[in-house]
Amino acid sequence: MEHVPPPDRELALLDSELARLDARRAQLLHRRAWLVEVLRAQARTGFARADTAFAPPPPAFGPHVPPRAPSGHGAQNVLLALGGLLLAVAAIAFTLFSWGAMGIGGRSAVLATVTAAALAVPLVLRRRGLRATAEALGAFGLVLTLLDAYALHAVALPGTDGTAFAAVASAALATLWAVYGLTPGRPVLPLPAAVVAGQLPLVLACSATGAPALTFGWALLVTAVLDGVVSVRAARSGRTGVRITALVCLAATGSGALLAALALSLAAGGPAGALAPGALLVVAGAAALLAARWAPAGLATACGLVGGLAGVAGAGGVVRSALPQEWAVVAYLLAGIALLTVVRILSVRTAAGRGVAASVAVVVAGSLLWAAPWVAVALAAPLSAGTRVWQGAPEGLRAALGGPADWPWTLAAPVVLAVVAALGAAARRWAVELAGGGDTEGPAGARAAGVWWRGVAPVAVPALTGGALLVTAAVADVPYAAGAVLETLLVAGALELRVRSSRRSARSAAGSAALGCALAGAVSVTALSLASQVATYAVVAALTVLFAATAIRLPDRPARSVAASAAVLGGIGLTVAAVGSLGLSAPRGAPLLLVGPAVTVLLGGVLRRRPVAVPVELTGAFGALVAVGLAVTDPASLALVLGLSGVLAAGAAVRPERRKAAGALAPALFVLATWVRLAASEVTAPEAYTLPMTVPALVVGVLRRRRDPAASSWTAYGPGLAVTLVPSLVAAWGDPGWTRPLLLGLAALAVTLAGARGRLRAPLFLGGSVLALLGLHELAPYVVQVVGALPRWLVPAGAGALLLAVGATYEKRLRDARRVREALGRMR
């Protein structure tokens, strides 16, 4: 038996089906109307219209939304606004220009009648629902009240002071507009206008009486407080326009009061002069904190921030005026620390408490920015004293720094650093509270700030303490040795912090900062130690040991690699110092610098495939480059350094993981050392010295290729061929005879043919290059003669023709180049 739904259910199904059918019918009718319009257009023009044939048709399936009829409210508002504006212009013109044609009674009667009508008619219009018209006439009535005040002063009270009259008039108008804004119908404009007019009475009264600047500040503050009261009451009553207007006025008047008080506080010459503006700032800050109780979360945080900064400026200004100028920052910092009691009262979990805490953070950050240049000078100044190497230890640390002679060293800077460090240590407990302390409730931003400070504090606090100690030593001008020892100990402390932070988190930002501080301190103290030979050895040796020990203790690879590389650089520095102590010239002492690279090659064999091995060996290679740079002025020393470097590369190539890179580098260094040695000995027949090396090298290469056919020809034959071909080419380049060029050309041709036949890249390249250069050298004199005999225009013409030919056959040349590259790629 078929199931029949209940009547109510069946009725609902029928209604939904009928609605669907109606919607479908509307879609089809819309589609049909569009098609009919297209066909009519084609019949009229004989061809399809561009705007229909190519435009996408309306969807055949989809809801049809009829076009909305334009609303008349916008046009109505425009017309009403223009009408009110024209009435206001007419009234102003009547008051200013046609006023004198009537007597005093007529003037008063006309203006009073029009004003009363303009203010009364909107009340009737609002009851009948014509709100837009009522607002336009109400705005006109407000303008008429301003004209009434002007007329009253111009006719009835012409001798009254204008500023005093304006103060009274603005207060009266603000009261009148406020009362009018509370009439039935809730008019929109009067209450915001009353708020704006309320900003003027107190300020104008102070101006009329010639009050001092501090009185202006109090007037602005009282006005700002009244604006705050108005904004709170408007928020409760739902008057958004009044609330926004009051907040804007509050920001303007409050900022004016704070700026005026701050300027007076900074200009005060003593505690007595700073007490009055300080009181104004403190009261303003208290008012802002009180306002935070009724403000929403974001605005409450802003109120807390402004209140905290105002309190710091007020209290710190009084303390500052009693101290020397360089201690002003300390005074404001102490005031900011005292403000932390307010933070504890309000709690950092409240919006106002977070704002006050942010104000303390701003004060602390500003203090650090003021003290940072002293730390920067203490660290970077030794770098400028690099030209005074081993000229004797100075008496004091300040002379060893070699910084700006007129730098204003002051004890206030290390005091600021020490106070902030102590504050940071004490704030770690608060950071736990900010981070949540196990409670997941609370603002996400506060928790994030707490987590961030908990991670940064373990490094920030010791870094600030170290900076304070370093600047204190510079200010006190301690002995040179004590300063070097202190900075070395600070580097050791930073490295210890890096090791401890890696135990908590392998790759923490705090650990990276500690390692960065250690590296900066190491560079600074190394430059500082260059003034004395004994200090150089002691400091560099100590740094080498410290970084090596740190590299052993660190678990994470990047930091361990950095520490190990720094230790290797320290060893290279000790070698350089030893060269200087022995009194050797740079070329003569260059071979001694290879001690460091030799040690790194041995360490690489011990470390094998550990990740730290690569940075250590690369740093050692840098030491070899330094040795080459020092020996470049003496060919004999350069040949020795290159040969020893080749030995080290060959030793590294014994290990399978370094065979590819070092195996190619070692023969290149040997060959280069041979060339340099031949050039240094002024050998005119290099073949006699190089051929005995070439033959065994080629024999070894043949044996290597037989054992390993996949070996590269560069490794097997490159060094043996290059050791003879290149010096012979250099000798042939300056040989006026024909014997050597002929023999070298035949040898290069044979090598080239052998490489092409055996599909070997190294013989083909080396032989072909030598053959081409030799041919160019032999043909050069004749080419010069031919070019000299030709017209000058022929060379650019020939170059242009060549470029055109190459451009016309560019694709073919590109294909040929690809074939050559593929052929070379198949060679060994």
PyMOL commands that set and color helices and strands:
alter all, ss='L'
color gray80, all
select helices_A, chain A and resi 7-45+50-53+73-97+99-101+104-127+131-156+162-181+190-197+201-209+213-237+240-267+271-291+297-321+325-338+340-346+351-385+397-401+412-435+444-476+480-504+509-529+533-553+557-581+586-607+613-631+635-653+656-680+687-707+713-716+718-733+739-758+761-789+794-808+810-826
alter helices_A, ss='H'
color red, helices_A
deselect
rebuild
show_as cartoon
